[in-house]
């Protein structure tokens, strides 16, 4: 990587409904490569057709997706940028209207109308994550990230609240994390030592416990199969929500681990040059930029080269976002973020 900036994986609803790459998605990602990001990561990309979480989501569950991914990786490489794809399955959060079937979960979940995965389906899920990583390597990606955060299927298995299984994939933390470790071990075996492999985790919310997540992180580091850990903090300045962990900031809980040769990536309201410097000074290796990358396709270049850089503050106009490479569908999706896009003038 030419610098310490990663484009965070962001849902944008602008690919084709069959999971194939669109020209709009290619433009959005390639602009960030041109803007100076050292590594560009795709949005969450589903490894099973039934794992789709959003309309217009990118897919990697079939060989039909490979040509589009090759277009993307060739483009990013030409810009001097590393590429990674985030591997994802929405689990209980897969809308039935998108997939045509009931969502699945480690255990039955009435709130989401989700059914528990059978034992053979867990194995198939593991194998499809591994097969998708091999497909990503064939497509020219430098690496993959396993989405184990934000309440999606890997996170659902980790959660003691959502995972009530009584087999080898439920109960103890070792069992609840078994799927994650089998996926990472399988990808390393299938894709070899030169292929980047990362894991994204949430240290809290979605039934996550900070000490349990730290235990998982340390075990992932010790096993030696991953290259980076990507921790999603929501806000890198915040205290933990659970009072028993508020002796230090959420970031401090993360940075106190012994990472060895594994790189630490952090995301969470990184808005300015000062924010970036604070994180790097705290021991973070790379920053994952989301909202700021939407507002500034060249956020890394501005932060590195312009000490007077002042980021734009929302709300911003449709015209501004279009110039920053967002398609109409992406802009409409961003209207879900309160106060981000200027309201439409109805007069």
VOPAGU-2260 file (C-alpha; in pm, 1 decimal, decimal comma):
REM VOPAGU-2260
SITE   aa  ch    i         X         Y         Z
SITE  UNK   A    0       0,0       0,0       0,0
SITE  UNK   A    1     120,4     348,0     -88,1
SITE  UNK   A    2     -36,4     498,4     227,3
SITE  UNK   A    3    -246,9     413,9     532,5
SITE  UNK   A    4    -588,3     491,0     384,8
SITE  UNK   A    5    -843,8     220,2     303,6
SITE  UNK   A    6   -1179,9     283,7     145,2
SITE  UNK   A    7   -1427,6     131,6     389,8
SITE  UNK   A    8   -1676,0    -119,2     247,3
SITE  UNK   A    9   -2001,3      70,8     195,4
SITE  UNK   A   10   -2345,8     -35,5      82,1
SITE  UNK   A   11   -2456,2     174,4    -213,6
SITE  UNK   A   12   -2726,9     -19,8    -404,7
SITE  UNK   A   13   -2583,9      63,2    -745,9
SITE  UNK   A   14   -2487,6    -275,2    -891,0
SITE  UNK   A   15   -2717,3    -498,0   -1099,3
SITE  UNK   A   16   -2979,1    -712,0    -924,9
SITE  UNK   A   17   -2805,1   -1032,6   -1036,9
SITE  UNK   A   18   -2494,0    -920,6    -846,4
SITE  UNK   A   19   -2292,6    -817,2   -1150,5
SITE  UNK   A   20   -2079,1    -503,3   -1143,2
SITE  UNK   A   21   -2234,8    -190,4   -1291,6
SITE  UNK   A   22   -2059,7      96,4   -1467,5
SITE  UNK   A   23   -2177,6     322,1   -1182,6
SITE  UNK   A   24   -2009,0     100,4    -923,5
SITE  UNK   A   25   -1691,5      88,3   -1130,1
SITE  UNK   A   26   -1687,9     467,5   -1155,8
SITE  UNK   A   27   -1747,8     515,4    -781,4
SITE  UNK   A   28   -1464,1     283,5    -679,9
SITE  UNK   A   29   -1215,5     390,2    -947,1
SITE  UNK   A   30   -1260,0     756,1    -848,3
SITE  UNK   A   31   -1148,2     666,2    -495,8
SITE  UNK   A   32    -840,9     493,6    -636,0
SITE  UNK   A   33    -762,1     806,7    -837,9
SITE  UNK   A   34    -819,6    1009,9    -521,3
SITE  UNK   A   35    -527,5     842,4    -346,8
SITE  UNK   A   36    -663,6     551,8    -140,9
SITE  UNK   A   37    -394,2     290,5     -82,5
SITE  UNK   A   38    -653,0      12,3     -79,0
SITE  UNK   A   39   -1005,4      19,9    -219,2
SITE  UNK   A   40   -1253,1    -228,6     -75,0
SITE  UNK   A   41   -1583,5    -315,4    -235,4
SITE  UNK   A   42   -1919,3    -295,6     -64,8
SITE  UNK   A   43   -2038,3    -606,7     119,6
SITE  UNK   A   44   -2053,3    -873,0    -153,0
SITE  UNK   A   45   -2273,6   -1176,7     -96,4
SITE  UNK   A   46   -2131,1   -1528,1    -113,9
SITE  UNK   A   47   -2468,3   -1699,8    -156,9
SITE  UNK   A   48   -2759,3   -1581,9    -366,6
SITE  UNK   A   49   -2980,4   -1625,2     -58,9
SITE  UNK   A   50   -2745,9   -1404,1     145,7
SITE  UNK   A   51   -2833,5   -1083,8     -36,1
SITE  UNK   A   52   -2896,4    -800,0     205,5
SITE  UNK   A   53   -2970,2    -499,9     -15,7
SITE  UNK   A   54   -3113,5    -414,5    -353,2
SITE  UNK   A   55   -2839,5    -354,7    -610,4
SITE  UNK   A   56   -2579,9    -545,8    -410,9
SITE  UNK   A   57   -2258,2    -674,8    -564,1
SITE  UNK   A   58   -2223,0   -1054,8    -575,0
SITE  UNK   A   59   -1940,4   -1310,1    -585,3
SITE  UNK   A   60   -2143,5   -1630,2    -549,0
SITE  UNK   A   61   -2118,3   -1731,3    -916,2
SITE  UNK   A   62   -1863,5   -1735,7   -1197,3
SITE  UNK   A   63   -2092,5   -1499,4   -1389,8
SITE  UNK   A   64   -1958,0   -1224,3   -1163,9
SITE  UNK   A   65   -1590,4   -1277,4   -1250,3
SITE  UNK   A   66   -1574,1   -1064,6   -1569,1
SITE  UNK   A   67   -1709,2    -759,2   -1387,0
SITE  UNK   A   68   -1473,5    -807,7   -1094,6
SITE  UNK   A   69   -1180,9    -838,3   -1336,8
SITE  UNK   A   70   -1277,1    -504,5   -1490,5
SITE  UNK   A   71   -1269,0    -352,4   -1144,3
SITE  UNK   A   72    -940,8    -505,1   -1028,6
SITE  UNK   A   73    -766,6    -415,4   -1355,9
SITE  UNK   A   74    -885,4     -55,7   -1319,8
SITE  UNK   A   75    -775,5     -26,2    -957,5
SITE  UNK   A   76    -437,0    -178,2   -1032,2
SITE  UNK   A   77    -383,6      69,9   -1314,4
SITE  UNK   A   78    -433,7     347,7   -1057,1
SITE  UNK   A   79    -162,6     204,0    -832,2
SITE  UNK   A   80    -413,2      86,8    -573,6
SITE  UNK   A   81    -459,1    -245,2    -392,6
SITE  UNK   A   82    -801,7    -407,8    -413,6
SITE  UNK   A   83   -1002,5    -614,3    -167,8
SITE  UNK   A   84   -1353,2    -754,5    -170,9
SITE  UNK   A   85   -1564,9    -785,4     142,4
SITE  UNK   A   86   -1729,7   -1128,0     167,9
SITE  UNK   A   87   -2075,5   -1116,6     322,7
SITE  UNK   A   88   -2398,3   -1299,4     398,5
SITE  UNK   A   89   -2684,5   -1107,3     559,0
SITE  UNK   A   90   -2828,0   -1407,3     743,8
SITE  UNK   A   91   -3148,9   -1317,4     926,1
SITE  UNK   A   92   -3128,0    -970,3     769,8
SITE  UNK   A   93   -3175,3   -1100,2     412,9
SITE  UNK   A   94   -3512,1    -953,8     304,5
SITE  UNK   A   95   -3747,7   -1220,7     172,1
SITE  UNK   A   96   -3866,3    -981,9     -99,4
SITE  UNK   A   97   -3512,0    -979,3    -241,4
SITE  UNK   A   98   -3425,5   -1348,7    -213,4
SITE  UNK   A   99   -3768,3   -1512,4    -250,4
SITE  UNK   A  100   -3710,5   -1726,9      57,1
SITE  UNK   A  101   -3715,3   -1703,9     434,5
SITE  UNK   A  102   -3390,2   -1568,9     581,4
SITE  UNK   A  103   -3160,0   -1796,2     778,3
SITE  UNK   A  104   -2984,7   -1758,3    1110,5
SITE  UNK   A  105   -2783,8   -1972,7    1352,5
SITE  UNK   A  106   -3111,4   -2020,1    1544,3
SITE  UNK   A  107   -3477,4   -1948,9    1473,6
SITE  UNK   A  108   -3552,3   -1577,9    1504,3
SITE  UNK   A  109   -3914,5   -1468,9    1522,9
SITE  UNK   A  110   -3840,3   -1096,8    1485,5
SITE  UNK   A  111   -3689,0   -1150,2    1141,2
SITE  UNK   A  112   -3891,5   -1457,0    1046,4
SITE  UNK   A  113   -3564,1   -1645,9    1012,2
SITE  UNK   A  114   -3514,5   -2020,9    1042,4
SITE  UNK   A  115   -3214,3   -2197,8    1189,6
SITE  UNK   A  116   -2954,2   -2334,0     950,4
SITE  UNK   A  117   -2931,7   -2713,6     942,2
SITE  UNK   A  118   -2590,3   -2864,6    1017,8
SITE  UNK   A  119   -2516,6   -2935,3     651,2
SITE  UNK   A  120   -2617,1   -2578,9     560,2
SITE  UNK   A  121   -2357,5   -2439,1     802,1
SITE  UNK   A  122   -2091,8   -2643,5     624,0
SITE  UNK   A  123   -2219,4   -2522,2     286,5
SITE  UNK   A  124   -2207,4   -2162,2     412,0
SITE  UNK   A  125   -1847,1   -2207,4     524,8
SITE  UNK   A  126   -1753,2   -2361,4     191,4
SITE  UNK   A  127   -1924,5   -2083,9      -4,4
SITE  UNK   A  128   -1723,2   -1818,1     180,3
SITE  UNK   A  129   -1406,6   -2009,4      88,4
SITE  UNK   A  130   -1514,8   -2064,1    -273,6
SITE  UNK   A  131   -1598,3   -1694,2    -307,2
SITE  UNK   A  132   -1251,1   -1601,9    -184,3
SITE  UNK   A  133   -1098,8   -1832,4    -446,0
SITE  UNK   A  134   -1323,7   -1668,7    -706,4
SITE  UNK   A  135   -1204,5   -1327,1    -586,0
SITE  UNK   A  136    -842,0   -1432,3    -628,0
SITE  UNK   A  137    -920,4   -1554,4    -980,2
SITE  UNK   A  138   -1078,5   -1214,2   -1045,6
SITE  UNK   A  139    -754,2   -1036,6    -962,8
SITE  UNK   A  140    -822,7    -904,8    -612,6
SITE  UNK   A  141    -524,8    -862,0    -382,1
SITE  UNK   A  142    -730,8    -993,5     -92,9
SITE  UNK   A  143   -1060,9   -1037,0      87,5
SITE  UNK   A  144   -1220,6    -925,2     412,3
SITE  UNK   A  145   -1465,4   -1145,1     602,6
SITE  UNK   A  146   -1759,8    -937,1     723,3
SITE  UNK   A  147   -1799,1   -1051,4    1082,5
SITE  UNK   A  148   -1949,4    -724,1    1207,7
SITE  UNK   A  149   -2275,5    -528,0    1220,2
SITE  UNK   A  150   -2513,9    -812,3    1295,6
SITE  UNK   A  151   -2477,1   -1013,4     974,4
SITE  UNK   A  152   -2438,9   -1391,2     961,1
SITE  UNK   A  153   -2086,2   -1439,1    1098,7
SITE  UNK   A  154   -2167,1   -1186,7    1371,5
SITE  UNK   A  155   -2493,1   -1373,7    1437,5
SITE  UNK   A  156   -2295,5   -1691,8    1502,3
SITE  UNK   A  157   -2064,7   -1502,5    1741,6
SITE  UNK   A  158   -2357,4   -1357,6    1937,4
SITE  UNK   A  159   -2466,6   -1539,1    2253,3
SITE  UNK   A  160   -2804,5   -1365,7    2214,9
SITE  UNK   A  161   -2873,7   -1480,8    1859,5
SITE  UNK   A  162   -2690,0   -1813,1    1854,4
SITE  UNK   A  163   -2867,1   -2069,8    2069,2
SITE  UNK   A  164   -2742,7   -2377,3    1885,0
SITE  UNK   A  165   -2653,0   -2692,0    2080,4
SITE  UNK   A  166   -2413,4   -2841,4    1824,1
SITE  UNK   A  167   -2046,5   -2762,6    1755,0
SITE  UNK   A  168   -2139,9   -2413,9    1629,1
SITE  UNK   A  169   -2322,8   -2289,4    1939,4
SITE  UNK   A  170   -2291,0   -2257,2    2316,2
SITE  UNK   A  171   -1936,8   -2170,4    2422,2
SITE  UNK   A  172   -1739,7   -1885,6    2266,3
SITE  UNK   A  173   -1512,9   -2145,2    2106,3
SITE  UNK   A  174   -1813,3   -2303,4    1937,6
SITE  UNK   A  175   -1979,4   -1974,5    1840,7
SITE  UNK   A  176   -1656,1   -1858,6    1676,7
SITE  UNK   A  177   -1590,1   -2191,1    1505,9
SITE  UNK   A  178   -1747,5   -2083,9    1175,8
SITE  UNK   A  179   -1528,0   -1772,8    1156,9
SITE  UNK   A  180   -1210,0   -1969,5    1219,4
SITE  UNK   A  181   -1304,1   -2243,0     973,2
SITE  UNK   A  182   -1367,2   -1975,4     708,4
SITE  UNK   A  183   -1034,6   -1797,8     767,4
SITE  UNK   A  184    -840,4   -2125,5     784,3
SITE  UNK   A  185   -1008,0   -2248,1     466,2
SITE  UNK   A  186    -941,0   -1927,6     273,9
SITE  UNK   A  187    -574,5   -1926,7     370,9
SITE  UNK   A  188    -540,1   -2286,9     254,2
SITE  UNK   A  189    -729,4   -2224,5     -71,0
SITE  UNK   A  190    -570,4   -1890,7    -162,9
SITE  UNK   A  191    -216,5   -1927,4     -32,9
SITE  UNK   A  192      12,6   -1712,4     182,9
SITE  UNK   A  193      44,0   -1419,7     -60,8
SITE  UNK   A  194    -326,9   -1336,3     -63,9
SITE  UNK   A  195    -441,6   -1066,1     179,8
SITE  UNK   A  196    -694,3   -1188,0     435,6
SITE  UNK   A  197    -871,7    -967,0     687,3
SITE  UNK   A  198   -1164,1    -989,5     928,1
SITE  UNK   A  199   -1402,8    -710,8    1024,3
SITE  UNK   A  200   -1555,9    -724,8    1372,7
SITE  UNK   A  201   -1778,6    -508,7    1593,3
SITE  UNK   A  202   -1667,6    -495,7    1958,6
SITE  UNK   A  203   -2017,2    -413,8    2084,0
SITE  UNK   A  204   -2386,1    -406,5    1982,0
SITE  UNK   A  205   -2556,8    -697,4    1805,0
SITE  UNK   A  206   -2503,4    -914,4    2112,4
SITE  UNK   A  207   -2126,7    -863,5    2106,8
SITE  UNK   A  208   -1929,7    -856,6    2431,1
SITE  UNK   A  209   -1604,5    -659,1    2432,3
SITE  UNK   A  210   -1401,9    -918,3    2623,1
SITE  UNK   A  211   -1528,1   -1195,7    2395,5
SITE  UNK   A  212   -1436,8    -999,1    2084,1
SITE  UNK   A  213   -1091,6    -925,0    2226,3
SITE  UNK   A  214   -1046,9   -1297,6    2293,7
SITE  UNK   A  215   -1143,3   -1377,0    1933,6
SITE  UNK   A  216    -909,1   -1107,6    1802,4
SITE  UNK   A  217    -615,0   -1240,3    2001,7
SITE  UNK   A  218    -683,7   -1595,1    1883,6
SITE  UNK   A  219    -704,1   -1481,0    1519,3
SITE  UNK   A  220    -368,8   -1305,2    1562,7
SITE  UNK   A  221    -202,8   -1605,7    1728,3
SITE  UNK   A  222    -319,5   -1850,0    1460,7
SITE  UNK   A  223    -134,8   -1646,1    1200,3
SITE  UNK   A  224    -377,6   -1687,1     910,8
SITE  UNK   A  225    -491,8   -1325,4     880,4
SITE  UNK   A  226    -308,9   -1012,1     769,8
SITE  UNK   A  227    -534,7    -746,1     918,4
SITE  UNK   A  228    -813,0    -694,4    1171,6
SITE  UNK   A  229   -1068,4    -428,4    1084,6
SITE  UNK   A  230   -1254,1    -304,2    1391,6
SITE  UNK   A  231   -1569,5    -100,1    1336,7
SITE  UNK   A  232   -1608,6     140,7    1628,5
SITE  UNK   A  233   -1892,3     361,6    1492,3
SITE  UNK   A  234   -1714,1     651,1    1664,3
SITE  UNK   A  235   -1345,5     612,6    1750,2
SITE  UNK   A  236   -1378,0     869,5    2033,1
SITE  UNK   A  237   -1661,8     696,7    2218,1
SITE  UNK   A  238   -1672,6     510,3    2545,2
SITE  UNK   A  239   -1809,3     155,7    2545,7
SITE  UNK   A  240   -2186,9     133,0    2583,9
SITE  UNK   A  241   -2153,4    -134,0    2854,1
SITE  UNK   A  242   -2071,3      37,9    3183,3
SITE  UNK   A  243   -1841,6    -242,0    3303,5
SITE  UNK   A  244   -1600,1    -159,4    3021,2
SITE  UNK   A  245   -1595,4     218,8    3058,5
SITE  UNK   A  246   -1262,0     230,5    3241,7
SITE  UNK   A  247   -1115,3     323,8    2902,0
SITE  UNK   A  248   -1227,2     428,4    2555,4
SITE  UNK   A  249   -1349,1     172,7    2304,6
SITE  UNK   A  250   -1040,3     249,1    2095,1
SITE  UNK   A  251    -811,3     177,6    2391,2
SITE  UNK   A  252    -972,4    -163,5    2437,7
SITE  UNK   A  253    -878,1    -237,5    2078,8
SITE  UNK   A  254    -526,3     -94,6    2075,2
SITE  UNK   A  255    -416,6    -269,6    2396,5
SITE  UNK   A  256    -411,3    -608,1    2220,1
SITE  UNK   A  257     -83,8    -761,9    2106,3
SITE  UNK   A  258    -109,8    -758,5    1726,7
SITE  UNK   A  259     227,2    -905,5    1636,2
SITE  UNK   A  260     257,0    -886,7    1257,4
SITE  UNK   A  261    -120,7    -839,9    1206,7
SITE  UNK   A  262    -221,6    -488,1    1102,7
SITE  UNK   A  263    -497,3    -299,0    1286,4
SITE  UNK   A  264    -755,6    -112,6    1080,1
SITE  UNK   A  265   -1010,6     115,1    1250,3
SITE  UNK   A  266   -1326,4     279,0    1119,3
SITE  UNK   A  267   -1563,7     518,8    1292,3
SITE  UNK   A  268   -1631,9     888,6    1228,2
SITE  UNK   A  269   -1287,6     971,0    1091,0
SITE  UNK   A  270   -1364,7    1313,3     949,0
SITE  UNK   A  271   -1046,7    1523,3     944,4
SITE  UNK   A  272    -667,9    1535,2     926,5
SITE  UNK   A  273    -660,0    1564,8    1306,6
SITE  UNK   A  274    -871,7    1249,0    1342,3
SITE  UNK   A  275    -638,2    1053,5    1115,1
SITE  UNK   A  276    -329,5    1169,6    1305,6
SITE  UNK   A  277    -488,0    1087,5    1641,6
SITE  UNK   A  278    -561,3     731,2    1532,2
SITE  UNK   A  279    -220,3     670,4    1378,7
SITE  UNK   A  280     -53,2     811,8    1690,2
SITE  UNK   A  281    -259,0     572,2    1905,4
SITE  UNK   A  282    -112,0     266,6    1734,1
SITE  UNK   A  283    -364,3     209,8    1455,4
SITE  UNK   A  284    -194,7      96,3    1132,9
SITE  UNK   A  285    -458,9     192,6     875,3
SITE  UNK   A  286    -774,9     404,5     876,6
SITE  UNK   A  287   -1089,2     290,5     694,4
SITE  UNK   A  288   -1274,7     590,3     555,3
SITE  UNK   A  289   -1647,9     579,1     485,6
SITE  UNK   A  290   -1856,9     895,1     503,4
SITE  UNK   A  291   -1557,4    1119,0     437,4
SITE  UNK   A  292   -1478,9     918,5     123,4
SITE  UNK   A  293   -1831,7     980,7      -3,1
SITE  UNK   A  294   -1785,2    1353,4      47,6
SITE  UNK   A  295   -1428,8    1363,4     -89,3
SITE  UNK   A  296   -1311,8    1105,7    -342,4
SITE  UNK   A  297    -960,8    1244,5    -279,7
SITE  UNK   A  298    -975,6    1247,1     102,1
SITE  UNK   A  299    -630,9    1079,8     136,8
SITE  UNK   A  300    -467,4    1323,7    -102,7
SITE  UNK   A  301    -621,4    1619,1      79,0
SITE  UNK   A  302    -523,5    1495,8     425,6
SITE  UNK   A  303    -167,4    1409,3     321,5
SITE  UNK   A  304     -97,0    1712,2     104,2
SITE  UNK   A  305    -305,0    1999,0     242,3
SITE  UNK   A  306    -253,7    2096,1     606,1
SITE  UNK   A  307    -537,2    2350,2     573,4
SITE  UNK   A  308    -789,4    2094,1     443,7
SITE  UNK   A  309   -1139,8    2150,0     580,0
SITE  UNK   A  310   -1386,0    1873,0     494,2
SITE  UNK   A  311   -1727,6    1957,0     355,2
SITE  UNK   A  312   -2007,9    1935,0     609,2
SITE  UNK   A  313   -2347,8    1788,2     515,7
SITE  UNK   A  314   -2606,2    1842,2     397,7
SITE  UNK   A  315   -2467,7    1850,0      45,4
SITE  UNK   A  316   -2644,4    1884,8    -287,0
SITE  UNK   A  317   -2724,3    1613,6    -538,8
SITE  UNK   A  318   -2504,6    1800,6    -785,0
SITE  UNK   A  319   -2210,2    1783,9    -544,4
SITE  UNK   A  320   -2253,3    1408,8    -483,1
SITE  UNK   A  321   -2288,3    1339,9    -855,1
SITE  UNK   A  322   -1957,1    1516,4    -913,9
SITE  UNK   A  323   -1805,7    1294,1    -643,9
SITE  UNK   A  324   -1903,6     983,0    -840,9
SITE  UNK   A  325   -2230,3     876,0    -677,6
SITE  UNK   A  326   -2502,5     740,4    -904,4
SITE  UNK   A  327   -2866,9     842,8    -863,1
SITE  UNK   A  328   -2938,3     515,1    -680,0
SITE  UNK   A  329   -2649,6     573,4    -440,9
SITE  UNK   A  330   -2768,8     927,0    -372,1
SITE  UNK   A  331   -3120,1     802,1    -299,6
SITE  UNK   A  332   -2972,2     544,8     -62,6
SITE  UNK   A  333   -2782,3     823,4     114,5
SITE  UNK   A  334   -3112,2     998,0     188,1
SITE  UNK   A  335   -3148,9     731,0     458,6
SITE  UNK   A  336   -2866,2     911,6     641,0
SITE  UNK   A  337   -3045,4    1194,2     817,9
SITE  UNK   A  338   -2917,6    1536,3     715,7
SITE  UNK   A  339   -2665,3    1408,7     460,6
SITE  UNK   A  340   -2835,2    1503,3     131,2
SITE  UNK   A  341   -3004,3    1839,4      83,1
SITE  UNK   A  342   -3383,7    1792,8      78,0
SITE  UNK   A  343   -3561,7    1809,7    -254,1
SITE  UNK   A  344   -3721,5    2147,0    -322,2
SITE  UNK   A  345   -4090,6    2071,7    -379,4
SITE  UNK   A  346   -4181,1    2423,3    -487,3
